[in-house]
Amino acid sequence: MLDYVVIGGAQAGLAMAYHLKKMNKNFLVVDGEDQIGASWLNRWDSLKLFTSTTYNNLPGLKFDAPKNHYPSKFEVADYFKAYVKKYDIPVQLNTLVTAVRKTNKGFFITHKDGEISAKNVIVATGPFHIPYTPPCHTKLASSILQMHSNYYKTPEQLQSGDALVVGAGDSGYQILNELSKDGSRTVYFSGDTTVKSIPQQFLGKTIWWWFTVTGFLSFTKYSWLGKRINAAKQPVIGTNVKEILARKNVIAVGRTNDALNEKLFFEKKKVSTIKNIIWATGYRPNFNWIEGLELDADNYPKNKRGVSNIKGLYFIGLPWMYTRGSATLGGVQKDASYLASVIR
């Protein structure tokens, strides 16, 4: 029986593996994908982090890149692979966990090819589980190409004709920028046009430098300021929202209300020329595969800085698990260090 099984081989799982290795624990990292870094490689090809490599380090290994460099998804995946190699982290790929249950003999982790037993489990599956698409998408004609942003890679995937991007987060605006920047097609946008955008650089410093020195990323979710930040509308970082929305071929249509065959009904108008839709509408958490786990109102595990209601079951990499940076590449190491001190 292993001391620990870490479920998830991205930044959160690797950060915990680093500490488990230092503590000489007998552990295994399992991941459902076929390679390290796949959770990043599955995103669109032009994706770049909005934080520079200075603030994207996992514990013990600096991101090898020039100062103020904003890495691509490919560079992040390569960094993860180098991390696994440097610390000789035991990873078992192609192991999609379908159930976790605890008995008086320990935890049993079920996957498609069998079962693994461990004294403790650390869940590091991150915040992005089930791609969410509004129910009205089922009413649209099959001639309209639809995909969630989770499956979008390049504009070449789209068929000719008008496109629609739904969703006003970082993903939505980045994809809207990519689809509209050459002006070759009309791109409708359904989402909040009042969202604020923050540049990556301000007064010669990266925005993440400002976040760090002002303590923005260190306010806990239990503090008054942390609660205000968590409840506030999140800004888009590194994408000029106003410039994109001002393009002649970008048409903001407000909220998507309904659909029928070729017609889409928006808050501001009805459109029947759209041939492609990218749903950048986020994800829904799924922790139903963990037996006996208590969930909060947002269906995330109830926990205190990663410690769950089930003895021996821990979490890392959840959004706002403790601070704004808990689910980020550069922020997860603080949570990992704390959790390591708890389980020691």
C-alpha positions, 0 to 999 in steps of 0.5 A: 500500500502506497503512502500517497496517491496524487490524482492529477499531474499538472502544476498542483500535483507536481508541486505536491510530488516535490514535497512528498519526494523530499519527505521520502514518502512512497507515492504515485502521481496518476493522470488520465492523459497520455503525457505530462502537460496535456492539460495545457496542450489541449488548449488553443495553439496561440495560448500564452500565459498572462503571467511572465515566467518570473512568477510561474515557478514550481517549487525547486525549479525556475522556469528557464526563460528570459525575464518577462517572457510570457510562455506558450502552452508548449513551453509550460508542458516542456517545463512540466516534463523537465520537472518530472525528470529532474525530481524523478517523480513517479507518474502513471499516465493513461490512468483516469480515476473513476472512484475513490473510496475509504475503508478501514484498510485505507483508500482505494482508487479505481481506474479503468484498468484496476485499483490502487490502494493508499493510506492517503490521497491528494486530489490535484485535478484542478478547477476545470472538469466538465465543459459547460455549454448552455442548453440552447445549443441543442436547438441549433441546426447541425450545419452550425459548427459548435465547440467549447473553448476546451476543444478549440485549437486554431481558426482553421477548425472553423468553416467559412462564414460568420462566427460567434464567441460566447463568454467574457472571461480571458478565454473568450476575449483571447479567442475573440481577438484571434478570430477577428484580428485579420478582419476576414469574417464577421465575429459576433460576441455574446458576453459582458462588454463592461469587463475591465482589462488590465495590461501585462505591463504597467510603469515598466513592471509586470502586472504580476509584480504589482499584484505581488508587492500590493499583496493582491494575491495574498489576501485569503478567502477568509479576510474581508478584502479576500471576500471582496476580491472573490465576489468582484467581477474578474478583469481580463489580463493582457487583452485589450478588450476595448480595442477588440470590441471597437473592430468593425468586424466585431459585433457585440450582441449581449446575452444569448437568450435562445436558439432555433435552427439557424437563428440565435436570439440575443439580448440586442438582436436576432442573427441567422447568419452564424456558421460557427460558435465557440462556447467559452462558457466555462466549466462545472466541477465534478467531484462525485467520484469521491465517496462521502465527500462534502461539497459546498454551494458551488459543488467544490469540496469543503476544505480548510486549506486543502484538508477535507472532511475525510481523514487522509484526503486532501486537495490542492489547486482549487480556485480560491482554495486559500488565496486568489493565486491558489489555482495558478501555476505560480501560486500553487507552491504556497498551498503545496508548502502549507499542505506538506507541513500538515501531512508531515 
